[in-house]
Amino acid sequence: MSKKVAIVVSTYPPYSGGMGNVAETQARLLREKGFDVSVYTPKYKTTLKVDGLNQLPAILKYGNAAWLPQIKNKVKQAHIVFLHYPFFGVAEIFSLCGVRKKQKLVVYYHMDNVGQGLWRIIFYIYHKLFLGLLIKKADAVMVSTKDYAKESLLKTYLQKWPNKFYEVPLSVDVNKYFPGVKLAELTAKYSLDINTPVAIFVGGLDSAHYFKGVENLIIAWQKVCFKIENAKLFIIGEGDRRHFYEQSAKKFNLSDKIVFCGFVPSLIEYYRLADVFVLSSVDRSEAFGLVILEAMASGCPIVASNLAGVRAVVKEGETGYLVDPKNLNDLSEKLIKILENKDVRFRFSQKSRDIAVTNYSEEKVGNALAQILSNL
């Protein structure tokens, strides 16, 4: 009999978001390995029917947080409850009550919630109340990198219960994302020629993703354009702060140098358009960056913030450059360094692809994930 796995996550495709995308991939990989997988999320508006997705009405909902007191009863038939954290409104239920006697609780810890202003205080209190209890009750805790765990809110629990922790990185479909020529339709759409240097950013432009450092990237792009007049920055993503960022670009006279693409259903051709991919995040709310893997598999050189977790993926001087978070001069200089040097771009591109295939393919990560769950 195949093991039944109940994946519990705050968001899930077609909702756009990294955590939901990771959960969807893991659900598919586990099904391919013979697990019986169901997914549980708060109810949200969609006309699409998604395989194995159960949408539960929330008693209270705020953003991606949702109180689902019925969740324990809904997953009672599962052998393994696989909770993606953070999930406010549900994580505390398992923190306080755990799971049923014959069930196993697995936590995939995506990131710390840091927040700004009052939210920083709220997140601090929340983690003090519930995180330790959750980790204590968990039978296994998965992290994308041990590097991040050692510097995150998990570090105390990693020292206390080291045998609970497993490094299971995010994965990428290397048969879907791979290097290719720039699509003529896109170059024509954006009036690019063969010599136009292109940088690409992909991320949420909403308030919850403040940590992506988009405004810093816009400011840093001024210096890039001063040195490389025809350089273009593509910002791909949607959210309530998009208008603010567009106004920032306008304020710095960059309206013709920065393209806001909005939501893009398929990123493959955009990665192939890029001469460099940039992740400008500013704090440890960024723990890995799935888009980095997609870009690497597509053969993109990377410029990314030197943050725990991220720096475990991006190899300094091999696949790209790491920059000090919030250091705008460092960010612009590293972008210029790649965009101006074709030989460096080629070398980084080759290595990025090699590492994505060797370390982060779905086959490799799927096998590791299935092995851990099989042994519980």
N, C-alpha and C positions, 0 to 999 in steps of 0.2 A: 504493500500500500504506500502510495506517495505521501510525503509529508505535506500537510496543509500549512501554508504561510499566509498570514494576514498582514499586509503592508498598510501601515497607518501613517498618513502624510497630510500636511495642511493644504497642499496644492498638487494639481496633477493636470497633464495635458488634456484638453486643448488650452488650459490656462498656461500662459507663458511664464516660466520661472525655472531657475536652475534646480531647486530641490525636487520639484515635481518631475522634471526631465530625468533626473538621476533615479528616482523611484520607478518611473516607467521603464527605463532601461533594465534595472535590476529585476523587475517583475517579468519582463520578457526573457531575460537570461535564465532566471530560475525555472520558468516554464519549459524552456528548451532543455533544461537538465532534469526534467521530470517532476518538479514540484507542482503542487496544486496551489495556485496563487490567487488571492483575492485582494483588492485594494479598497481602502476606506478613506474617504475625504469628506469635508463639509460639502453640503449641497451648494452648487453655484450654477449660474446660467450657462447652459450649453444645449445645443440641439444635436450634438454628436453622441453616439453610443460607443463607449469605450469598453473593450474587452475586460471583464472582471472588475469593473469599477462600480463601487457602491457609494452613492452620495447620501450623506445623512443630514437631516435638517438640524440646524444648530439652535440651541436655546438662546444663546447670545453669540454675536459675531462682531468682530472689529478687525478690519483689514483681513489678514490671513489667519488671525486667531479665531477660534471657535470653540465654544463649550459644548461638548458632545457627551453628556453623562451616560448615554445608552451604549457607548462604544464597547465596554467590557462584555456586555451581553451579545453584541453583534459579532464579536470575534471569538466566542466561547468554543466553537468547533475547531479552531486552529490549533495546530501543534506548536507553532511558533508565532508570536506576535512581534512584528518587525516595525518598530517605531522610528520614524525619521524626526530627529530633533534639530531645531526647536519646533514645537507645535504647542503653542499656548492654548489652554482650554482642554487639552487632552493629556499632555505630558504629566501634569500634576495628578491626574487620576491614577496613572500607573505608578507615579512616585509614592502616593499614599496607600494605594490598594494592591499594587503589584498585578500579577496575573493569576489565573487559576492554578491549582496544585500541579496538574500534569502538563501545564504549558511552560514554554521557555520565552523569556523576554529578551529581545535583541534591540539595542539602540544604535542607530547610525547617527553619529554626532557630526552635523554639517559644519557648525560654526558657533562662536560666541555671539550673543546679542550685546552689542556695546551701547549703541544709541547716543543721542545728543540731548543736552539739557535735562528736563525732567525725566525723559525716557531712560537716560543713563542710570538714574537713581532707582527707577521702577525695575529695570532689568537686574540691577545689582541685588535688590531685595528678593526678587523672584528666584534668582539662582541660589541665593543663600538658603531659601526655604525649601526648594524642591530638587535642585540638581543632585546634591549628594544622596538624597533618598532614592532618586531614580537610578543612579549608577550602582548603588548598593543592591537594589532589587534586580538589576539586569544580570542575565546569565552571560551576555557577551556585549561588548561595546566596540563598534567599528568606527574607525577614523580614516580619513582619506590619506593622512600622513601622520606618523608619530612626531615629526618635527612640529606640526601644529599643536598636537595634543600636549606636548611638553611646555608650550608657552601659553596655552589657553586656560580656561577655567577648569579644565580636566586634570591639570598637572598634579594636584594633590591626590586625586583618585587614581591616577596612573601609578603614582608611587605606592599607594596603599593596596591596590588590587591589580598589579601588573598582568596577571594571568587572564584577566577578563578582556584585555584590549587586543584588538587585531587591526592591522593596517590593511585596509581594502580601498585602494584608490578608485577614483572615478575612471570611466572607460570611454573609449571612442571607437566608432565603427570605421576602421581604417579602409574598408572597402567602399565606404560612402564618401569619406573625406580623404581626398588624395590630391596631389599637385596636378595642375592642368593649366592650359593657356587661358588668358583673359578673354572672357566672353565678349564678342564683338557688340552684341546688343547692349551690354552694360557700358562699355567704353563709349558707344555712341550716345546712349541715354544721358551720361554725365559729361559728355564732351571731353573725353580723355584721349590723349594720344599715347603712343608707345613709350614716350619718355616722361610721362607724368608720374611723379613719385606719389604713392598712395599709402596712407596709414589707415587702419581700421580699428574702431572700438566697438564692442558689442556688450550691451548691458542694459539693465532696467533704468529708466529715466524718471522713476517715481521717488517719492520721499523716503520710502523704506530702503532704497538703494543709494542713500546719500553717500555711503562709503566708497562708491565707485570712483569718486574724485573727478567727475566730468568737468566741473568748473576749472579745476586746476589744469586739466588737459587742454581746455580751450585757451587759457592764459599762456600756457607753455607753447602752444601752437603758433603764437605770435612770433616767437624767436625762431621757430623752424621756418616760417614763411619769410622772415627777414633774410635768412641764409639761402633758402631754396624757394624762390618766388612762385614757382608753379606747383608746389606741393599741395595735395588735397588730403583732408581728414574726413573720413566717413564715420559718422556716429549712428550706429544701428541700435534701435530700441525705442520704447514708447513709455509714457508715464506722465504723471501730473506736473512734473518739472521740465518737461520738454520745452515749453514756451519760454521759461526762465532761461534755459541754456541757449535757446535761439536768440534771445535778447542779449545775452552775454556775448555771443559771437558777433552780433551786430554792433554792440558797444565797442568792441575791440577791432572793428573794421575787418572782420573775418567772414562776413556773410558769403563772399564768393570763394572762400578757402575751406569752408567747412560745410559738408553736406549732411543734413539730418534726414536719414532714410526712413525713419519710423520703424514699424514692425516689418520684418522680412521673414516670410514663411520658410524659405530655404536659404541658408547661409553659404552653401557650397561655392557658388560662383563668386560671392563677395570675398571669401577667403582667397580665392585664386586671383582676385583683382588686387590684393594687398601686397605691398612690398615689405610691410612690417605690421604686426598686430600689437596693439598697446593695451595694457591693463594698468590703470592709474589709481588703483584703490589706496585708501589712506589709513585703514585700521584693520584690526584682526577680525572684523565682520567678514572679511574676505579670507577664506581658508584654503582655497585651491584654485577655482576658476575653470569650470568645465570648458568654457570657450577657448581657453589656452590649449587644451588638448585637441579640439577641433581645428584650431589654427595650425598647430604643430603638425598634425596629420596631413594637413593641406599644404605643408611645406612653407609655412610662414616663419620668418625670424620674429622673435618676441622681445618686446620691451615691457617689463612688468615691475611692480613695486616689490621691494625686498621685504616681504612679509613672511612670517612662519607659514609653512604649507606651500605657498606660491614658490618660494625659493627652492623647495624640494623638487619641483617640476621643471622650472626654467634653469638651465645650466649656464651659469655666467661664462661668457666668452665662447660658448659652444653652440647654444641654440639662440642666444640673444644676450641681452643685458638686463641686470637688475638695477633699479634706481631707488634712492632713498625716498620713502613715502613723503609727500608734500614738498619735496625739493624740486621746484619747477625748473631751475637751471639744469639740474641733473637729468630731468626728464627730457627737456628739449635737446640737450646735447647728445644724449644717447639715441634719440630719434634721428637727429641729423647724421650721426656717425654711421647709422645703417643706411639711411636713404641716400647718402652721398657715395657709398662704396658698394659697387656691384659685386665685387669678389667676396666681400664680407657677407652680403645678402645670400649669395649662392652657397657659401660654406654653412651658414646658419640654417638655411633652408633644408639642406641635405641631412644635417644632424637632427633637426626637429622631426623630420619624417621618420628617421631611423629610431629615435627614442620613443615616439608615439607607437610605432609598430611593435617594438621590442617589449616595452614596459606597460603599455596602457590599452592594448587591444581588448575587444570584448571577450574574445576567447580566453585570454589569460586571466582577466579579472573575473569573468564568469565562473571559471573553474575554481578560483580561490574562494569566491563567495559561496558557491555550492558546497565546497568541502567543509567550510566552517559550520554551515547550517546542518549538514549531514551528521556532523560529529556531536552536535548538541544532544 
